[in-house]
Amino acid sequence: MSRYLREIAMAETKTNAAASGPTGQAPVSPMTKVEAVRQALARLGKKAPPLKIKAYLKNHFQMDVNRDLISKYKGELTHKPGKKAPRKQTPAPQTQPVPTGNNSKGILLEDIGTARALVQRVGVEKLRRLIDVLTR
């Protein structure tokens, strides 16, 4: 057999051996990293540390996955959908009631006397302007 044919035959043998997996088993199906982490969590449990998951992925799927990526996928896969942390509600600012001037007792005799003294002291026109300014 010529050297050229031997090289082709050896290349085919290597290709077939690589396709059959590391131990001669059926070929390992290509899968996503998240699916591999999902299967590792199913096998090792939800509380498995990322380094143990990394070793499992390396041994069973021949995948080298970064520990941070495993942590991210693990968080996404183990998080229960629909469960969100309750939002903190800030209390409404306390407002002081604005006095309307409408006293439930009505106008007292003392108030009338005070108004009369103001009219005499500053005059009707200035008192009206003052009331207008205060009511705006």
Phi, psi and omega in degrees: 000138183285161181300320181299314180292324177297318180296321178294316180297320179293322179295319178294322179296316179296319180296316179294322179292320179292325181286336183274359178095172186290333183248017179081013180278185177297153181302144178283125182287138179291134179218166179282162180294322181294323178292322177296319178295321178300315179292323178295320178294323178295324182279317186266342182102158184290340182265010180293135179288154183303325180292325177291321177295320179300315179297319179298316180296322180294317183285320187265331184239001182053040179248135175254104185247136180298142181299321180295321178292322177298317179298319179297310180297319180298317178297317180293322183282328183268349179288131179279125181292146178089349179260103178245151179294139179295142180285143175282127178261125178280135181294148179294142180299140180285124178248141177273136178295137180276126179293131183267345181089347177273095181277142181293341180275348184086192180274127181275159179298327178296321180296319179296319179296321179293318179296319180296321180293322178294318179300317181292323185281314186253340182099157185294315184296315179294323179294322177296316178298320178296318179295319178299317179296319182288332182271355179280000000 
